[in-house]
């Protein structure tokens, strides 16, 4: 079992920044990757990006150049640095853990609202 706890969400003005955290605990030794997803009201959950155990990252086109995913192995925590936020970035942000055996776990989500 893996437990994921997201934090760092909140209300920010357009053009502002936020940093989300995803703290992982439990059987994380078998990690393959960690991913960020988001779900806006009335829309499907979508992949924002992810980072593999080797440190490779990938991003959705909609966030490239604005969002950065990083990981602190000592703290078992993944981060999502979000810059130049836009109203369309408003969503609940979730992290997802993939094991090498293709088990996956979700966090509970954190709300990000971009509004003036």
C-alpha positions in Angstrom: 0.0 0.0 0.0 1.1 3.5 -0.7 -0.4 6.7 0.8 -0.2 10.0 -1.0 -1.0 13.4 0.5 -1.2 16.5 -1.6 -0.9 20.0 -0.2 -0.2 23.6 -1.3 -3.3 24.4 -3.1 -5.2 27.7 -2.7 -6.4 30.8 -4.4 -4.0 32.8 -6.6 -4.4 35.6 -9.1 -3.8 35.1 -12.8 -0.1 35.3 -13.5 0.8 34.1 -10.0 2.6 31.0 -8.8 1.9 28.0 -6.5 3.9 25.0 -5.5 2.1 21.8 -4.8 3.5 18.9 -2.8 2.8 15.2 -2.9 4.2 13.3 0.1 4.4 9.5 -0.4 4.6 6.9 2.3 4.2 3.1 2.6 5.6 0.7 0.1 7.3 3.3 -2.1 10.5 1.3 -2.7 8.9 -0.2 -5.8 8.1 3.1 -7.4 8.2 3.4 -11.2 6.8 7.0 -11.5 4.8 9.7 -9.9 2.3 11.8 -11.9 0.2 14.9 -11.4 -3.3 15.0 -12.7 -6.0 17.7 -12.6 -9.8 17.7 -12.9 -11.7 20.8 -13.5 -15.5 21.0 -12.8 -17.4 19.2 -15.5 -14.3 17.9 -17.2 -12.4 14.6 -17.2 -9.3 14.2 -15.2 -6.2 14.9 -17.3 -2.6 14.2 -17.0 -0.4 17.3 -16.2 2.9 15.5 -16.2 5.1 13.1 -14.3 8.5 12.0 -13.2 10.1 8.6 -13.3 12.2 6.9 -10.7 15.2 7.9 -12.9 14.2 11.5 -12.9 12.9 11.9 -16.4 9.9 14.3 -16.7 7.1 14.8 -19.1 4.4 17.5 -19.4 1.1 18.1 -21.1 1.4 20.7 -23.9 -0.9 23.0 -22.0 1.6 23.4 -19.1 5.0 23.1 -20.8 7.2 26.1 -20.0 5.0 27.1 -17.0 5.0 24.0 -14.7 7.9 22.1 -13.4 7.9 18.7 -11.7 10.6 17.8 -9.3 11.3 15.2 -6.5 13.0 15.2 -3.2 14.0 11.6 -2.6 15.1 12.2 1.0 11.6 13.5 1.8 9.7 11.1 -0.5 8.0 14.1 -1.9 7.1 15.3 -5.4 6.5 18.9 -6.2 4.6 20.8 -8.9 5.9 24.3 -9.3 3.2 26.2 -11.2 4.1 29.7 -12.7 2.1 32.1 -14.8 -1.1 30.5 -13.7 -4.2 31.0 -15.8 -7.9 30.7 -14.9 -8.0 27.5 -17.0 -5.6 26.0 -14.6 -8.3 26.0 -11.9 -8.9 22.4 -10.9 -8.4 19.8 -8.2 -4.8 18.5 -8.5 -4.1 14.9 -7.7 -0.9 12.9 -7.6 -0.7 9.3 -8.7 1.9 6.6 -7.8 2.8 3.8 -10.2 4.7 0.8 -9.0 6.9 -1.4 -11.2 4.2 -4.0 -10.9 1.7 -1.5 -12.4 -0.2 -1.0 -9.2 -1.4 2.6 -8.8 -2.6 4.8 -6.0 -4.2 8.2 -5.8 -4.0 11.1 -3.4 -7.1 12.9 -2.1 -6.4 16.0 -4.2 -5.8 19.7 -3.5 -7.9 22.6 -4.9 -6.2 25.2 -7.0 -8.3 28.3 -8.0 -6.9 30.9 -10.3 -9.1 34.0 -10.2 -8.9 37.8 -9.8 
